Amino acid sequence: MNTEDKAENLFFEADELINENKIVEAKELLIEILSEFPDYGYAHNHLGWIYQVKFSDYEKAEKHLKLAMKYAPNYNAGYVNFAYLLLDINKYDEMIKFGEEALSHNFVDKSTIYNKMAQAYEMKDDNFKAYDYYKLAVKHTLNNTTLEQIYSSINRIKDKMSFIQKLKLIVK
């Protein structure tokens, strides 16, 4: 078995462990993969996700998600997970800047990136830009569940607006 096959097979095992909610075992296997294959971006992505979601170790999560994008530059999950991380750690300006760069890649899930940018604007109390980015997220999704969530966000934004601000939306 060549080294690329070995890395992929071990990664598949780690991915299955995550699906089975065997997070500690998955983390250990991902670390093992990266000790032998330090430039295996998919493993960095999954490890970053584990550190973010399961251990709330945002520093390690950020390190691994950046490495995921470096070593697997065409892997959508790295970009999406990094967007979630930036919002989790309240880096709204960085999220907006990252989103603009991420959108230049054809393979990136534009709906998710636009949605995360909208959330960043919402957290910065820029309801008009949040509204505009939520509308872009709507335009780029084909998933009905995601669509419902985005429409819920749009309604939340409208609820935060004054009567005059809502009128400005109509005039746009």
C-alpha positions as a Markdown table, in Angstrom:
| # | Residue | x | y | z |
|---|---|---|---|---|
| 1 | Met | 0.0 | 0.0 | 0.0 |
| 2 | Asn | 1.4 | 3.4 | -1.0 |
| 3 | Thr | 1.6 | 6.2 | 1.6 |
| 4 | Glu | -1.3 | 8.2 | 0.1 |
| 5 | Asp | -3.6 | 5.2 | 0.4 |
| 6 | Lys | -2.4 | 4.6 | 4.0 |
| 7 | Ala | -3.2 | 8.2 | 4.9 |
| 8 | Glu | -6.6 | 8.0 | 3.3 |
| 9 | Asn | -7.5 | 4.7 | 5.0 |
| 10 | Leu | -6.5 | 6.0 | 8.4 |
| 11 | Phe | -8.4 | 9.2 | 7.8 |
| 12 | Phe | -11.5 | 7.2 | 6.8 |
| 13 | Glu | -11.2 | 5.3 | 10.1 |
| 14 | Ala | -10.9 | 8.6 | 12.0 |
| 15 | Asp | -14.0 | 9.9 | 10.2 |
| 16 | Glu | -16.0 | 6.8 | 11.1 |
| 17 | Leu | -14.9 | 7.2 | 14.7 |
| 18 | Ile | -16.3 | 10.8 | 14.7 |
| 19 | Asn | -19.5 | 9.5 | 13.2 |
| 20 | Glu | -19.7 | 7.0 | 16.0 |
| 21 | Asn | -19.1 | 9.8 | 18.5 |
| 22 | Lys | -15.8 | 8.2 | 19.6 |
| 23 | Ile | -14.2 | 11.6 | 19.7 |
| 24 | Val | -11.1 | 10.8 | 21.9 |
| 25 | Glu | -10.2 | 7.8 | 19.7 |
| 26 | Ala | -10.7 | 9.9 | 16.6 |
| 27 | Lys | -8.5 | 12.7 | 17.9 |
| 28 | Glu | -5.8 | 10.2 | 18.8 |
| 29 | Leu | -5.9 | 8.7 | 15.3 |
| 30 | Leu | -5.9 | 12.1 | 13.6 |
| 31 | Ile | -2.8 | 13.1 | 15.7 |
| 32 | Glu | -1.2 | 9.8 | 14.6 |
| 33 | Ile | -2.0 | 10.5 | 11.0 |
| 34 | Leu | -0.5 | 13.9 | 11.2 |
| 35 | Ser | 2.7 | 12.6 | 12.9 |
| 36 | Glu | 3.3 | 10.5 | 9.8 |
| 37 | Phe | 1.7 | 12.8 | 7.2 |
| 38 | Pro | 2.0 | 16.4 | 8.6 |
| 39 | Asp | 0.6 | 17.9 | 5.3 |
| 40 | Tyr | -2.6 | 15.9 | 5.2 |
| 41 | Gly | -5.1 | 18.7 | 5.2 |
| 42 | Tyr | -8.2 | 16.7 | 5.6 |
| 43 | Ala | -6.9 | 15.4 | 9.0 |
| 44 | His | -6.0 | 18.9 | 10.0 |
| 45 | Asn | -9.6 | 19.9 | 9.3 |
| 46 | His | -11.2 | 17.1 | 11.3 |
| 47 | Leu | -8.8 | 17.7 | 14.2 |
| 48 | Gly | -9.5 | 21.5 | 14.1 |
| 49 | Trp | -13.3 | 20.7 | 14.2 |
| 50 | Ile | -12.8 | 18.4 | 17.2 |
| 51 | Tyr | -10.8 | 21.0 | 19.1 |
| 52 | Gln | -13.4 | 23.7 | 18.3 |
| 53 | Val | -16.6 | 21.8 | 18.8 |
| 54 | Lys | -15.8 | 19.1 | 21.3 |
| 55 | Phe | -13.0 | 20.6 | 23.4 |
| 56 | Ser | -13.5 | 24.4 | 23.0 |
| 57 | Asp | -9.8 | 24.7 | 22.4 |
| 58 | Tyr | -10.0 | 27.6 | 19.9 |
| 59 | Glu | -6.3 | 28.2 | 19.7 |
| 60 | Lys | -5.6 | 24.6 | 18.5 |
| 61 | Ala | -8.7 | 24.7 | 16.4 |
| 62 | Glu | -7.5 | 27.8 | 14.6 |
| 63 | Lys | -4.0 | 26.3 | 14.0 |
| 64 | His | -5.4 | 23.1 | 12.5 |
| 65 | Leu | -8.1 | 24.8 | 10.4 |
| 66 | Lys | -5.5 | 27.2 | 8.9 |
| 67 | Leu | -3.3 | 24.2 | 8.1 |
| 68 | Ala | -6.3 | 22.4 | 6.6 |
| 69 | Met | -6.8 | 25.3 | 4.2 |
| 70 | Lys | -3.0 | 25.4 | 3.4 |
| 71 | Tyr | -2.6 | 21.7 | 2.7 |
| 72 | Ala | -6.1 | 21.0 | 1.2 |
| 73 | Pro | -6.8 | 24.3 | -0.5 |
| 74 | Asn | -9.7 | 22.9 | -2.5 |
| 75 | Tyr | -11.5 | 21.3 | 0.5 |
| 76 | Asn | -14.7 | 23.2 | 1.3 |
| 77 | Ala | -15.0 | 21.9 | 4.9 |
| 78 | Gly | -11.8 | 23.7 | 6.0 |
| 79 | Tyr | -13.2 | 27.0 | 4.9 |
| 80 | Val | -16.7 | 26.4 | 6.4 |
| 81 | Asn | -15.3 | 25.2 | 9.7 |
| 82 | Phe | -12.9 | 28.2 | 9.9 |
| 83 | Ala | -15.9 | 30.5 | 9.3 |
| 84 | Tyr | -17.8 | 28.9 | 12.2 |
| 85 | Leu | -14.7 | 29.2 | 14.4 |
| 86 | Leu | -14.3 | 32.9 | 13.6 |
| 87 | Leu | -17.9 | 33.6 | 14.8 |
| 88 | Asp | -17.4 | 31.4 | 17.8 |
| 89 | Ile | -14.5 | 33.5 | 19.0 |
| 90 | Asn | -16.2 | 36.8 | 18.1 |
| 91 | Lys | -13.8 | 37.8 | 15.4 |
| 92 | Tyr | -16.4 | 39.5 | 13.3 |
| 93 | Asp | -14.2 | 41.8 | 11.2 |
| 94 | Glu | -11.9 | 38.9 | 10.5 |
| 95 | Met | -14.9 | 36.7 | 9.5 |
| 96 | Ile | -16.0 | 39.3 | 7.0 |
| 97 | Lys | -12.5 | 39.7 | 5.5 |
| 98 | Phe | -12.1 | 35.9 | 5.4 |
| 99 | Gly | -15.5 | 35.5 | 3.8 |
| 100 | Glu | -14.6 | 37.9 | 1.0 |
| 101 | Glu | -11.5 | 35.9 | 0.3 |
| 102 | Ala | -13.2 | 32.5 | 0.6 |
| 103 | Leu | -15.9 | 33.5 | -1.9 |
| 104 | Ser | -13.3 | 33.8 | -4.6 |
| 105 | His | -13.0 | 30.0 | -4.6 |
| 106 | Asn | -15.5 | 28.2 | -6.9 |
| 107 | Phe | -15.7 | 25.1 | -4.6 |
| 108 | Val | -16.7 | 27.0 | -1.4 |
| 109 | Asp | -20.2 | 26.7 | -0.1 |
| 110 | Lys | -21.2 | 30.3 | -0.8 |
| 111 | Ser | -24.5 | 30.0 | 1.1 |
| 112 | Thr | -22.7 | 29.1 | 4.3 |
| 113 | Ile | -20.0 | 31.8 | 3.8 |
| 114 | Tyr | -22.6 | 34.5 | 3.1 |
| 115 | Asn | -24.7 | 33.3 | 6.1 |
| 116 | Lys | -21.6 | 33.5 | 8.4 |
| 117 | Met | -20.8 | 37.0 | 7.0 |
| 118 | Ala | -24.4 | 38.1 | 7.7 |
| 119 | Gln | -24.1 | 36.8 | 11.2 |
| 120 | Ala | -20.9 | 38.7 | 11.7 |
| 121 | Tyr | -22.6 | 41.9 | 10.5 |
| 122 | Glu | -25.5 | 41.2 | 12.7 |
| 123 | Met | -23.3 | 40.9 | 15.7 |
| 124 | Lys | -21.7 | 44.2 | 14.7 |
| 125 | Asp | -25.2 | 45.7 | 14.8 |
| 126 | Asp | -25.1 | 46.5 | 11.0 |
| 127 | Asn | -28.5 | 45.2 | 10.3 |
| 128 | Phe | -28.7 | 46.4 | 6.7 |
| 129 | Lys | -25.5 | 44.6 | 5.7 |
| 130 | Ala | -26.6 | 41.6 | 7.6 |
| 131 | Tyr | -29.9 | 41.6 | 5.7 |
| 132 | Asp | -28.1 | 41.9 | 2.4 |
| 133 | Tyr | -25.8 | 39.0 | 3.1 |
| 134 | Tyr | -28.7 | 36.8 | 4.4 |
| 135 | Lys | -30.4 | 37.5 | 1.1 |
| 136 | Leu | -27.2 | 36.4 | -0.8 |
| 137 | Ala | -27.2 | 33.2 | 1.3 |
| 138 | Val | -30.8 | 32.6 | 0.3 |
| 139 | Lys | -29.8 | 33.0 | -3.4 |
| 140 | His | -27.0 | 30.4 | -3.1 |
| 141 | Thr | -28.7 | 27.6 | -1.2 |
| 142 | Leu | -30.6 | 24.6 | -2.5 |
| 143 | Asn | -31.2 | 23.1 | 0.9 |
| 144 | Asn | -34.7 | 23.6 | 2.3 |
| 145 | Thr | -33.7 | 23.3 | 5.9 |
| 146 | Thr | -30.9 | 25.8 | 5.5 |
| 147 | Leu | -33.3 | 28.1 | 3.6 |
| 148 | Glu | -35.8 | 28.0 | 6.5 |
| 149 | Gln | -33.0 | 28.9 | 8.9 |
| 150 | Ile | -31.8 | 31.8 | 6.8 |
| 151 | Tyr | -35.4 | 33.1 | 6.5 |
| 152 | Ser | -35.6 | 32.9 | 10.3 |
| 153 | Ser | -32.5 | 35.0 | 10.5 |
| 154 | Ile | -33.9 | 37.6 | 8.0 |
| 155 | Asn | -37.1 | 37.9 | 10.2 |
| 156 | Arg | -34.9 | 38.3 | 13.3 |
| 157 | Ile | -33.0 | 41.1 | 11.6 |
| 158 | Lys | -36.3 | 42.8 | 10.6 |
| 159 | Asp | -37.5 | 42.5 | 14.2 |
| 160 | Lys | -34.3 | 44.3 | 15.4 |
| 161 | Met | -35.0 | 47.2 | 13.0 |
| 162 | Ser | -36.9 | 50.3 | 13.7 |
| 163 | Phe | -40.0 | 51.2 | 11.6 |
| 164 | Ile | -37.9 | 53.7 | 9.6 |
| 165 | Gln | -35.2 | 51.1 | 8.9 |
| 166 | Lys | -37.9 | 48.6 | 7.7 |
| 167 | Leu | -39.2 | 51.3 | 5.3 |
| 168 | Lys | -35.7 | 51.7 | 3.9 |
| 169 | Leu | -35.6 | 48.0 | 3.1 |
| 170 | Ile | -38.8 | 48.5 | 1.0 |
| 171 | Val | -37.3 | 51.4 | -0.9 |
| 172 | Lys | -34.1 | 49.5 | -1.7 |
